[in-house]
Amino acid sequence: MNLNKLEFLLLLLYIPGFTKKENESIKGITRLDKIIFLVQKKLELNIYNFIEYDYGPWSSEIQSDIRLLGEGGLVKIVEDKLLISVEVIDRTDKDEIVNTIEIYSLTPGGEKIAKEIFDKLNNNEKKILLEIKYEFNKIPLTDLIKYVYEKYPEMTTKSKILDKILKSDLYGKRPELIYDDED
């Protein structure tokens, strides 16, 4: 896979996930970061440089690039209301705090470019991308972060939420995810 950063972002937004429809949106920069991190690890790519940060592996370039694609009319960025207790677990109180989260999807122009990129990939690359987005775009963010923390503990040394994430009695165990290859 020989893509630049912007092509890579377009591609990740284009590929189907659990809805099995192209252009499945991704909710939040933390989820986008973690999905990109996992894809890069699985395909042994070095498109984005990740450092250890507050919620595990993080790349400042991703947020800049997604904004650039938004300004260029290829990515639609929509803000939505979210209960923090549902997606972010560094709170200790029981209050349901409403915050905003950005939802990323492709515009028709972005979708056209991303489809051309997708069509050039080999079958193995397509399979891996589809599996990762299918699996990790549907689970709760805390489960995604927990998976990354358990699989790549070297990226958790600066985490503010490490203890909370790894306490399975507090957040439950990561569900077994089964791929539906028959559809």
N, C-alpha and C positions, 0 to 999 in steps of 0.2 A: 504494500500500500504506500503509494508515494503522493501524499496530499499535503497542502499547506494547512495552516491552522484554521483559516476561515472555511476552506472546503471541508475539513474534518468536522467542524461544528455544524455546518449545513447538513452533512451526511447523517450525523447523530440525531438531528431533529427530524430528518426525513424518514428514517427507517421505522417500520412498525414496531410497536411494543405489545403490551397485553391486549390492546384493542384490535390488533392485527390490521390496522389501517395506517397507510403512510401519513407522515406529518403528525404523528402523535406528539402532543406537547409534553414538555418537561417542566415540572413545578419546582422553581427555586434554584438559586445558584449553588447551594450546597449539594443538592441532588445531581445537578449537571456536573459539578466538579467530581463527585464520586463515580458517576457513570464513566466519565472520560478517563479517570484514573484507572478504573477496572479494565476498560477497553485497551488502554495502552499497555497495561501489564499482560493481559491475555495475548495480545498480538505483538508484544515486544516492540512497541513503538516509543519514540521519544519526541512527540510533537509538542507537548506542553511540559514545562519543568514544574514539578511539584515539590513543595517544602512541607515540613511538619508545621501544623498551625493549630488554632483553637479547636477545630472540629476534625482534626486529622489531616490527611493530604489536601493541599490547597495550591492553586495556581492563580496568581493575580491577573495573568494574561487572559484567562477565560472570560472574566467579567468585562474586561476592556474589549475583547473581540466580539462578544455577544452584543455589546452596545454599538460597536462599529457596524455590525451586520444590521442592527435595527435602524441606525441612521441611514444606512445604504438602501433601506427598503426591502431587504431580503428576509429579515426576521421580525415577527410581530412580538412585542413585549407588552403584556397586559398585567396590570396589578389586580390582585384579588385579595379579599379578606380571608384571614386564616386564624384559627384558634392556636395560639402558640403551644399550648399544652398538647396539641395533637402532633405537631411536627418538630418542635424544638424542646429539648428536655433539660436545659440547664437552669430551669426555674425550680425553686424549692417550695413556693407557696402553692396553694390549691386553686388559686383564682384562674379563671379562664380569660386570658389576655388576648384581645383581638389585635392582630398585626397585619401587615400586608406582605404578600409574597408575589414575586414576578413569575409569570407563566410564559414560557418561550415556545413559539411555533413558527413555521415558515409562512411567508406570504406566497402568493401564486408564483412570483418571480423567483423566490428562493427555492420553492418546490421544484420548479423546472430545472434549475441548475443542479440541485441535489440529486434528482432522478438520474441525470446524466452521469454524475459522479458514481452513484450506486451501481448503475448498469455496467461500469467499467471494472468493478471489483470482481475478484475470483470467488468461486462458490464457498470456499472455506472462510474467507473474510466476511462475506455476507452472512454466513451461518453464525459466526461468533458475534458479530454486531447485533444480529436479530436476537440471539439468545440472551445477551447481556441486557439489552433494552427491555426485552420481554420480562425478564426476571426482576430487574432492579428499578424499573419505572413504576411498578405496581405495588411494591411493598411499602410499609410505613418508613419514613425517613430514619427513625431510630433503628429499625432493623437493618437498613442499608448501612448506616454508620457502624453498627455493631459488627456486621459482616466484614467491612473494611478493616476495622480495628483488630478483629480476630485473625484475619488473613495476613495483614501487614502491620504487625505490632511496632515495627520500627518507625512507622509514621505517626505514632500516637504520643510521643514523648512530650509534646507541648499542649496536648489536649486539655481543655478546661472541663470536659465532661467524661473523661475516661472511666472513672469509677462508677458513675451513674449508668453509662452505656453497658458496661460489662456485668452489671448486677441483673442476672436473668430473672430473679424474683420480683424485681421492680418493673421491668419492661417485657417480660415474657421471652420465650425462646423464639429464635428466628424460625419461621414456618418452613417446612419442607416444600420446595417449589418443584413442580413437575411440568416438564415441557410437553405440550400437546402436539406431537408430530403428525397426527392424523388429519389435521385441517389443512 
